[in-house]
Amino acid sequence: MHRICILFIVALFISTTCRLTESHHPGYSTVGNPHVPLDDDCALRAFIVEMAGYIAPTAWKMNWTELSQSAFQMNQCSNVSISNNTTTKLAKPFKTTPEIKETICYSRIFVHDFQGNDMFDGTFDRPKKTIQAALSLTRILRVTHGNEKTLCITIRGGTYYLGTNATTTSSQIGAIALTANDSNLVIENYQDERVVLSGGALLQLQWSIHAKTAAGGAIMKAQIPSFVNLDQFNELYIDDGRAIVAKYPNGDPATHGLYAKDPGFSYDSQSWIAPIFNPSTDIHVDKPYRNGTEFPNYQLGIGGGASVFNPPRNFWSTASPPAGSNYGVPQGFTVKNGALPHITNWSKPTTGFVHALHAGYWGSWVFEIASVDSAKNTIMFSRGGFQEARGSHSGGAFYVANIFEELDSPNEWFLDKSTRTLYFMPNETMPQVFVASQIPCLISISGSNDEDSANNILIRGLIFTQTSNTYMRDYMVPSGGDWAVHRGGTVYLTNTKTVTITRNLFTQLGSNGIALIDYNDASTITLNEFVWLADSAIILVGSTNGIDGFSVTSQPMNTLIESNLIHETGIYIKQSSPVLISVSRSISVIGNLMFNMPRAAININDGFYGNHTISYNVIFNTVRETSDHGPINSWDRQPFLTDAVQQGIPSLWQHTSYIHHNALFNNYRSVWPIDHDDGSCFYEDSYNFLVYGGKKNYLGHSKTDHHEIYVYADANQAGFGSNTCLGDYAPRRGFSGFNEIFRNNTCVLYSSSIPYNIDGCETSDLYIPLLMSNQIFIASGVEITFICKVKGTSTKLTLDQWNSYGVDLGTSVNTRPDIQYIIEWGRSILQLAE
């Protein structure tokens, strides 16, 4: 009885994504591939849509299918039809996440915003008015009945503005703050009633005209009530959507991406003012160290330039970080003449922010504006640039926001804090509901430590929305990956065990959706939707004592992330993902549908412990606003001591992680479907269906790739990198490229005749992956070519010649089949029994 109705959640999905299907795709260029015929590309898109329906929970198949069709712009494909009923083609139905068993509540406390009163006793007829009062009552009941009984807080329909008169503005302490004393607790909606938890305050405003526009519109103004905390009012939500803070160029950051026809970014920077480097103190651990890797030592920069992070440390702030350069960000930049046409009119430029892409488009920065020299078109920065870890001397595309004089487009707003005046430009009619963000965290679950954890807590059937953004709050660098991360979220967990978060909607948020920070054991995150998020959907970030992750177990572990729908993430922070895994143990990401994000869908920031499973996910439309990445990404540049190899025995090596039975469509600026980047090792990739890209190994080792299907591996859109079945980059004996296995794979090349790119290949001294029993398909009339040096000269070899060196034994080369035949291969491997 007391559970969220599946059909209700489907209705929620449809209501929250209506703007998605109407507005956000037309701004982007085609999601398909210009290098292959439209019919083939459409057939592949249709198959990915089919797989989205295949993994969908039963009641959501039609919804997931329709959303995928829209996101894939299937209206371009007039000759392709997709059935919502995929069961007729299945060898075996997909085993979706099981239902959460009905909770037996020792006592149930009801909450009702309209009919409740915090002086009532919390019964159905006499409900509490606030969730906080209900929580206080559960604590009183525990004094009488003990801590082992399961108590339930059941919330009636309505919108609960938790940001109004909030007592905390922390991104790690929620308006509803649970502790270890709140173990054995359920917080849920009542039956199928719509329960909204808002991080904002509802504004009752008296509007007047501030100025008429040349186009016949108007800029309106209103006074902000005294109870609103202006320091936390950094997002304005209007009729359940995020309004646009006044910006140049115009464009909605949520729906106008970097590669859109009208991206909302400017490419008109002229020069960037180089960083002033502030040396950090180097921490370099000589012993223990990892033999046989390009990244043998633990190292860290403390203080100095790393002081912009909290704590003040950064792998990239050492004097000579491996495979990179010392962290630093530009001090400012100069734009071309006319690039900022209103710059001479800016009356208070220090209210503004510059959002800029990293020069390599590996992420983004946000800077506060310190000063402006309009005569020289120069903007100098103050605080900022810590939203990604590597830094750069220069930036890329940019936009300027929160400048009053840039308020010139419908749905833009500006807050003058000095006069408490809100300015807003409506479209044709004035919206009805205005909400000012006030807090970033709605629910926190925090034990005292791993031995005094908050246990057995269930969060179910709620809508989380309208929180403050956090892109100028503290960021930290968790390890040797590219990431800096804000360790906070809408729902924040630390020192917990067996927490379940299920059947919720996370939408229109200013920060991360769910943050699992440090010790969290046996967390379950299932059947949720995450959409329109400023940062990442789910982050898992642990801690160590320097190199020591063996005696310090302050990490997320044994986490299940299953059957979630995640899309439209990274509105402000481009180094973000639906799922981030960093300094974590044994994380399973299974059966999720992910699309429309600026970078990777799943990012494994370090090797650490490993033992992760990523399976049966459907992922597409990734890397839409960055570059040099893939739908699934991994790094391993920094060693840690754990007991991953053998329980109870410290080692610098990790357990193998498993990536299998995923459908990955490698479009936009994705390069490799599975991007095993700097030093990645100990992965088994198998039974994946990978469209437009091949296998990658760069500076890593000990990876097995088998029973994969690579479709048109040479037809990648990014223009570099993955244009073969296999890329083995910069192998070096004793350091990288060993224990690499590529066997029993199927690779279809569209036009190329070269299946492998193996750096340093020399037949007299072969140091290459183990290649065997693969099937390579090429266009009719094309001769297969294997490139390797023979006696120091680069030579084109036939398959027989290649085999003569003991390489690729059992491998066959055949003519490329029809695309529908290839798709049938995909069905056969993706629908195997689990």
Stockholm file with secondary structure:
# STOCKHOLM 1.0

chainA/1-834         MHRICILFIVALFISTTCRLTESHHPGYSTVGNPHVPLDDDCALRAFIVEMAGYIAPTAWKMNWTELSQSAFQMNQCSNVSISNNTTTKLAKPFKTTPEIKETICYSRIFVHDFQGNDMFDGTFDRPKKTIQAALSLTRILRVTHGNEKTLCITIRGGTYYLGTNATTTSSQIGAIALTANDSNLVIENYQDERVVLSGGALLQLQWSIHAKTAAGGAIMKAQIPSFVNLDQFNELYIDDGRAIVAKYPNGDPATHGLYAKDPGFSYDSQSWIAPIFNPSTDIHVDKPYRNGTEFPNYQLGIGGGASVFNPPRNFWSTASPPAGSNYGVPQGFTVKNGALPHITNWSKPTTGFVHALHAGYWGSWVFEIASVDSAKNTIMFSRGGFQEARGSHSGGAFYVANIFEELDSPNEWFLDKSTRTLYFMPNETMPQVFVASQIPCLISISGSNDEDSANNILIRGLIFTQTSNTYMRDYMVPSGGDWAVHRGGTVYLTNTKTVTITRNLFTQLGSNGIALIDYNDASTITLNEFVWLADSAIILVGSTNGIDGFSVTSQPMNTLIESNLIHETGIYIKQSSPVLISVSRSISVIGNLMFNMPRAAININDGFYGNHTISYNVIFNTVRETSDHGPINSWDRQPFLTDAVQQGIPSLWQHTSYIHHNALFNNYRSVWPIDHDDGSCFYEDSYNFLVYGGKKNYLGHSKTDHHEIYVYADANQAGFGSNTCLGDYAPRRGFSGFNEIFRNNTCVLYSSSIPYNIDGCETSDLYIPLLMSNQIFIASGVEITFICKVKGTSTKLTLDQWNSYGVDLGTSVNTRPDIQYIIEWGRSILQLAE
#=GR chainA/1-834 SS CCSCCHHHHHHHHHHHTHHIIIIITTTBCCSSCTTSCHHHHHHHHHHHHHHHHHHSCGGGHHHHHHHHHHHTTGGGCTTCCCCSCGGGGCSSCCCCCCCCCCCCCSEEEEECTTTCCTTSCCSSSSCBSSHHHHHHHHHHHHHHHCSSSCEEEEECSEEEETTTTCSCCCSSSCSEEEEGGGCSEEEEESTTCCEEEESEEEECCCCEEEEECTTSCEEEEEECCTTSCGGGCCCEEETTEECEESEESCCCTTTCCTTBSSCSCBCCEEEEECCCCCCCEEEEECSSCCSSSSCCSEEEEESGGGGGSSSSEEGGGSSSCTTSCCCCCCSEEEECTTSSTTGGGCSCGGGCEEEEEETTSSCEEEEEEEEEETTTTEEEEEEECCSSSSCCSCEEEEEEESCGGGCCSTTEEEEETTTTEEEECCSSSCCSCEEEECCSCSEEEECSBTTBCEEEEEEESCEEECCCCCTTSCCBCCSSSSCCBCCCCSEEEESEEEEEEESCEEEEESSCSEEEESCEESCEEESCEEEEESSCSEEEECCCBTTBCSSCCCSEEEEEEESCEEESCCSSCSSCCSEEEESCEEEEEESCEEECCSSCSEEECCCTTBCCEEESCEEESCSSSSCSBCSEEECCCSCCBEEEEETTEEESSCBCEEEESCEEECCTTBCCSEEECTTCEEEEEESCEEESCCEEEESCEEEEEESCEEESTTCCSSSSSCCSSEEEESCBTTTBSCSEEEESCEEECSSCSCCEEETTCBGGGCCCCEEESCEEEECTTCCCCEEEEETTEEEEECHHHHHTTTCSBTCEEEECCCHHHHHHHHHHHHTSCC
#=GC SS_cons         CCSCCHHHHHHHHHHHTHHIIIIITTTBCCSSCTTSCHHHHHHHHHHHHHHHHHHSCGGGHHHHHHHHHHHTTGGGCTTCCCCSCGGGGCSSCCCCCCCCCCCCCSEEEEECTTTCCTTSCCSSSSCBSSHHHHHHHHHHHHHHHCSSSCEEEEECSEEEETTTTCSCCCSSSCSEEEEGGGCSEEEEESTTCCEEEESEEEECCCCEEEEECTTSCEEEEEECCTTSCGGGCCCEEETTEECEESEESCCCTTTCCTTBSSCSCBCCEEEEECCCCCCCEEEEECSSCCSSSSCCSEEEEESGGGGGSSSSEEGGGSSSCTTSCCCCCCSEEEECTTSSTTGGGCSCGGGCEEEEEETTSSCEEEEEEEEEETTTTEEEEEEECCSSSSCCSCEEEEEEESCGGGCCSTTEEEEETTTTEEEECCSSSCCSCEEEECCSCSEEEECSBTTBCEEEEEEESCEEECCCCCTTSCCBCCSSSSCCBCCCCSEEEESEEEEEEESCEEEEESSCSEEEESCEESCEEESCEEEEESSCSEEEECCCBTTBCSSCCCSEEEEEEESCEEESCCSSCSSCCSEEEESCEEEEEESCEEECCSSCSEEECCCTTBCCEEESCEEESCSSSSCSBCSEEECCCSCCBEEEEETTEEESSCBCEEEESCEEECCTTBCCSEEECTTCEEEEEESCEEESCCEEEESCEEEEEESCEEESTTCCSSSSSCCSSEEEESCBTTTBSCSEEEESCEEECSSCSCCEEETTCBGGGCCCCEEESCEEEECTTCCCCEEEEETTEEEEECHHHHHTTTCSBTCEEEECCCHHHHHHHHHHHHTSCC
//
